[in-house]
Amino acid sequence: MRNKMIFTDIALALLSSAILLTSCTGNSGEGMIIITESVSSQGKPDFVTGESWRYLPQTRLLAFNPEHPDESPEIITPDFYSARTPEVSYDGKFLIFAAQQNENEPWQIWEMDLGSLKARQVTSSSDNSIDPAYLPGRRVVFSRLSQNDSLKAGHTLFTCNLDGTDLQRITFNPHTYFAPSVLKDGRVIAISRQVYPYLDEPAIMVLRPDGTKAELFYKGVKGNKPVSRGWETADGRIIFIESENNSYTGGKLVSINYNRPLHSRKDLSQSMEGDFRSVFAMTDGRTLVSYRTSENDLYSIYEFDSENMLLGKKLYSSTTANIIEAVAVYEHERPRKLPSEVDMGVKTGLLLCQNINVTGMSSPETGFSLPLADRIEVIGVDSSLGVVEVEKDGSVYLKVSADMPFRIRTLDAGGKTVNGPGGWYWLRPNERRGCIGCHEDNEMVPTNRYAIAISKDPIVLPVHVSGIKEKKIELE
């Protein structure tokens, strides 16, 4: 009899929530706000495992109507031990989130129909998955812990269909990745931190959904760390939370321009006390933030005027828990669906460097120059992949085994290091990439000239590999 009563209570709770979400528009709850409530305190985040940062115990998703602040919010994840990182689908009808159904079980990705509040499991893995974001074409990108990974990475980015099929890994360097989101141009940005050969400061990387064209998007000054998912605004900015001075409890609300992300950082909260936990940008220009006035306060949800840098009205707060995330339910523009050049029948990718002696500090064309290098060493995770002499104009053309991380350093004729090694690269199968130089300014425009190396066959790396059997491509 007792079990029957419990089942009845759960059914009534779900029915009440469904009525709440459909009452606003009679459809899927457009205009509602989904929030994440957390009763746990945040410790120092682990950027490798995600503990005390991305994975929090006993969090739950609630829905409330901001037009009716007197109404109590409804729990929409009563059947989960912990649930968080929600994102609403482009048509406003579904919600994707990460959840732990039972304590001590792995976190998985789930999708909920906002009309019926029925949730179905998307991923099924023995490793934790977190931070899902919708991609065009009924796919999702998310972060997954890679146990015993030979690439020495913690969390890597994966994509799959919304039914869990066609699982594809898209990051291959010894970095750990969290909090991906999708830009309007179809690319993915995510918090990334190098974990090998040394632990570097977190930054924001950008790449295409197939894992090609990965590069640095934003990196703050030393000690500053992006700690939240970034959202693109209607006026072409990306806003996110950045901790300062090695603080981990919260951070400043920061924006960067889409067109110049490396050189446009703006502190939107510079005149405010307290700190922020998360942010959500709506397409109508409004912004929702999780904010608290001091460390002794709890995080609550507020509106924020990002143009005038002013905190708006409080939308929801709790006397017993932190409200750490908020997303609004509404139909919004679908990002571009980018075509993919990846061909799994091809085992290599191609990289052309125009001039290895062009760097962020020097260029043979500027009058100020480091000693000239005449060769490069390509370095893998565990060993050197080979030393390659470059052409007289400094160009080099490489064919590299796909999905293999590598770094490049430049050498002089005596084998001494001139510059580097730099950051990690990888090439997807059939990917074609080009770079201007080594460690060059990311905003530098290449000189309009023909590189000698392109007139010759690419040099195969690793150098001990020969006779690579590629897929034959016939041109019409």
TAZINOR-V312697 format. One record per pair of residues at least 4 apart in sequence whose ideal C-beta (glycine too) atoms are under 7 Angstrom apart, sorted by the first residue. I is the first residue (numbers start at 1). J is the second residue. Records with the same first field share a line. If there is no record, write none. Layout:
# TAZINOR-V312697
I: J, J
This chain:
# TAZINOR-V312697
1: 5
2: 6
3: 7
4: 8
5: 9
6: 10
7: 11
8: 12
9: 13
10: 14, 78
11: 15
12: 16
13: 17, 75, 78
14: 18, 117
15: 19
16: 20, 74
17: 21, 63, 74, 75, 76, 117
18: 22, 116, 117
19: 23
20: 63, 74
21: 28, 29, 32, 63, 114, 117
22: 26, 27, 29, 115
24: 29, 30, 31, 32, 65
25: 29, 30, 31
27: 115
28: 92, 93, 114, 115, 329
29: 63, 114, 329
30: 92, 329, 330, 331
31: 65, 67, 329, 330
32: 63, 64, 65, 329
33: 64, 66, 315, 326, 328
34: 61, 63, 86, 95, 327, 329
35: 62, 64, 301, 316, 323, 325, 326
36: 59, 61, 84, 86, 324, 325
37: 59, 60, 62, 318, 321, 323
38: 56, 59, 321, 322, 324
39: 58, 320, 321
40: 56, 57, 58
42: 52, 53, 249
43: 52
44: 52, 248
45: 52, 53, 248
46: 50, 51, 52, 53
47: 176, 193, 202
48: 154, 176, 195
49: 154
50: 54, 55, 130, 155, 178
51: 55
54: 130, 131, 178
55: 107, 128, 130
56: 82, 84
57: 82
58: 81, 82
59: 82, 83, 84
60: 75, 77, 83
61: 76, 77, 83, 86, 97
62: 73, 74, 75, 76
63: 73, 74, 76
64: 71, 73, 316
65: 71
66: 315
73: 316
76: 117
77: 83, 99
80: 99, 100, 101
81: 100, 101, 102, 103
82: 99, 100
83: 97, 99
84: 97, 98, 325
85: 97, 98, 130, 131, 132, 325
86: 95, 97, 325, 327
87: 96, 132, 133, 134, 327
88: 92, 95, 327, 329
89: 93, 94, 134
90: 134, 332, 334
91: 331
92: 329, 330, 331
93: 114, 115
94: 111, 112, 113, 114
95: 112, 114
96: 109, 111, 132, 134, 140
97: 110, 132
98: 107, 109, 129, 130, 131, 132
99: 107, 108, 110
100: 105, 107
101: 105
106: 125, 126, 127, 128
107: 128, 129, 130
108: 121, 123, 124, 125, 129
109: 122, 123, 129, 132, 140, 142
110: 119, 120, 121, 122
111: 119, 120, 122, 162
112: 117, 118, 119
113: 117, 118
114: 329
122: 140, 162, 164
123: 129, 160, 164
124: 164
125: 129, 144
127: 144, 145, 146, 147
128: 144, 145
129: 142, 143, 144
130: 142, 143
131: 142, 143, 178, 179, 180, 229
132: 140, 142
133: 140, 141, 180, 181, 182
134: 140, 182
135: 139, 140, 141, 159, 182, 209
136: 186, 334, 335, 337
137: 337
138: 161, 162
139: 159, 160, 161, 162
140: 159, 160, 162
141: 157, 159, 180, 188, 209
142: 158
143: 155, 157, 177, 178, 180
144: 155, 156, 158
145: 154, 155
146: 153, 155, 156
149: 153
151: 172, 173, 174, 381, 405
152: 174, 195, 196, 381
153: 174, 175, 176, 195
154: 176, 195
155: 176, 177, 178
156: 169, 171, 177
157: 170, 171, 177, 180, 190
158: 167, 168, 169, 170
159: 168, 170, 209
160: 164, 165, 166, 167, 168
161: 165, 166
170: 207, 209, 210, 211
171: 175, 177, 211
172: 403, 405, 426
173: 405, 424, 426
174: 194, 195, 196, 381, 405, 424
175: 192, 193, 194, 195, 424
176: 193, 195
177: 190, 191, 192
178: 190, 191
179: 190, 191, 228, 229
180: 188, 189, 190
181: 189, 229, 230, 231
182: 188, 335
183: 187, 189, 232, 335
184: 232, 333, 335
185: 335, 336
186: 209, 335, 336, 337, 338
187: 206, 207, 208
188: 206, 207, 209
189: 204, 205, 206, 217, 230
190: 205
191: 202, 204, 226
192: 202, 203, 204, 205
193: 200, 202
194: 199, 200
195: 199
201: 219, 222, 225
202: 225, 226
203: 216, 218, 219
204: 217, 218, 226, 230
205: 214, 216, 217
206: 215, 217
207: 211, 212, 213, 214
208: 212, 213, 338
209: 338
210: 340, 342, 428
211: 428
212: 341, 342, 428, 431
213: 433
215: 442
216: 442
217: 261
218: 256, 261, 262
220: 224, 242, 265
223: 244, 245, 246
224: 242, 243, 244
225: 242, 243
226: 240, 242
227: 241, 242, 243, 251
228: 240, 241, 278, 279
229: 240
230: 238, 239, 240
231: 238, 239, 279, 280, 281
232: 238, 258, 281
233: 237, 239, 281, 306
234: 283, 285
236: 257, 258, 259
237: 255, 256, 257, 258
238: 255, 256, 258, 261
239: 253, 254, 255, 279, 281, 287, 306
240: 254, 279
241: 251, 253, 276, 277, 278, 279
242: 251, 252, 254
243: 247, 248, 250, 251
244: 251, 252
249: 275, 295
250: 275, 276, 277
251: 275, 276
252: 267, 269, 276
253: 268, 269, 276, 279, 289
254: 265, 266, 267, 268
255: 266, 268, 306
256: 261, 264, 265
257: 261, 264
260: 264
262: 442, 443
268: 306, 309
269: 276, 309
272: 311
273: 293, 294
274: 291, 292, 293, 294
275: 292
276: 289, 290, 291
277: 290, 299, 324
278: 290, 324, 325
279: 287, 289
280: 287, 288, 326, 327, 328
281: 287
282: 286, 287, 328
283: 332, 333
286: 303
287: 303, 304, 306
288: 301, 303, 326, 328
289: 302, 304
290: 299, 301, 323, 324, 325, 326
291: 299, 300, 302, 311
292: 297, 298, 299, 300
293: 297
298: 317, 318, 321, 322
299: 322, 323, 324
300: 314, 316, 317, 323
301: 315, 316, 323, 326
302: 311, 312, 313, 314, 315
303: 312, 313, 315
304: 311, 312
305: 309, 310, 312
316: 323
317: 323
318: 323
341: 430, 431, 432
342: 428, 429, 430, 431
343: 429, 430, 471
344: 429
345: 471
346: 429, 430, 470, 471
347: 401, 402, 429, 468, 470
348: 399, 400, 401, 402, 468, 470
349: 400, 402, 427, 428, 429, 430, 431, 433
350: 399, 432, 458
351: 398, 400, 427, 433
352: 397, 434, 451, 453, 454
353: 395, 396, 435, 437
354: 395, 436, 437, 446, 451
355: 393, 394, 395, 437
356: 373, 376, 390, 394, 396, 410, 437, 438
357: 364, 369, 372, 373, 394, 437
358: 363, 436, 437, 440
359: 370, 419, 437, 438, 439, 440
360: 439, 440, 441
361: 370
362: 366, 368, 369, 370
363: 369
364: 369
370: 418, 419
371: 412, 418
373: 410, 411, 412, 418, 419
374: 389, 390, 412, 413
375: 387, 388, 389, 390, 411
376: 388, 390, 396, 408, 409, 410, 411
377: 384, 387, 409, 411
378: 385, 386, 388, 406, 408, 461
379: 384, 385, 406, 407, 409, 421
380: 385, 404, 405, 406
381: 405
385: 406, 461, 462, 463
386: 461, 462, 463
387: 411
388: 396, 459
390: 394, 395, 396
391: 395, 396, 452, 453
392: 452
393: 451, 452
395: 451, 452, 453
396: 453
397: 453, 454, 456, 458, 459
398: 458, 459, 461
399: 458, 459, 460, 461
400: 404, 406, 427, 461
401: 462, 465
402: 427, 428, 429
403: 426, 428
404: 426
405: 424, 426
406: 425
407: 420, 421, 422, 423, 424
408: 420, 421, 422, 438
409: 417, 419, 420, 421
410: 418, 419, 420, 438
411: 415, 416, 417, 418
412: 416, 418
419: 438, 439
420: 438, 439
422: 438, 439
427: 431, 433
436: 440, 444, 446
440: 444
460: 465, 468
